[in-house]
């Protein structure tokens, strides 16, 4: 395949490509099915990425000096962290705030500016059973949004970190209706959006249309693709996201939807600085697989004006 752009021109040069532990099959702080954090960082550098998210808190070192030294010696910069939390139940606020503050403290110390908030998944990863109704009542949505505003203000005021809410399969933020209700109830000064192209596709949301309709809400991007045949099977058989991942729903670009070229063009048209983080849900995965896929993905993205070959 011929490269469209070895050195992207404006406005494509405002998009900075990175990657995340998710693309190495990392879902948990510790798990014997995952590669070590040292291997992850080594292979990120070998694959040619300069920017990363930290993944589940505790997977990478949480001592700022250690983390700063480990990424610096590999020519890598941390730009964001990720954190699950519960915002729609009063009894969970204290733990969620504690977890987010701990994560943000590390991010502030190393100069990272974004903390991606992941809503809780509502189905068991193995059995697929629902833990609770995916559709929030009006009162529950107001509590969810109010706590998001409160948390976003804490992160901004105390740590200089932007909260970016992440849509996710099997969560309260998955479909277009859920996303737009959440946008309407939250303050854009404190609550931004992590545009995850794969989870939007999984939730049957048009990524390019969302970019065009809500440009000011987007703070950071996760770029991934879903296999439309697996997504169709998920809907037909009412499968969980965990079951979908085991069926290979998340594929290496450009083998699925949405096509990366259209997404990158739409992001570039916003003409603003954005980190675009590669995520391919692979847990669990054989340790020899991620590096090859990471290199392949980086090349495909560069051929579509994101990053440098």
Buried (B, 14 or more C-beta within 10 A) or exposed (E): EEEEBEEBEEBBBBBBBBBBBBBBBBBBBEBEEBBEBEBBBBBBBEBBBBBBBBBBBBBBBBEBEEBBEBBEEBEBBBBBBBBBBBBBBEEBBEEBBEBBBBBBBBBBBBEBBBBBBBBBBBBBBEEBEEEEEBEBEEEBBEBBBBBBBBBBBBBBEEBEBBBBBBBBBBBBBBBBEBBBBBBEBBEBEBBBBBBBBBBBBBBEBEBBEBBEEBBEBBBBBBBBBBBBEBBEBBEEEEBBBBBBBBBBBBBBBBEBBBBBBBBBBBBBBBEBEBBBBBBBBBBBBEBEEBBEBBBBBBBBBBBBBBBBE
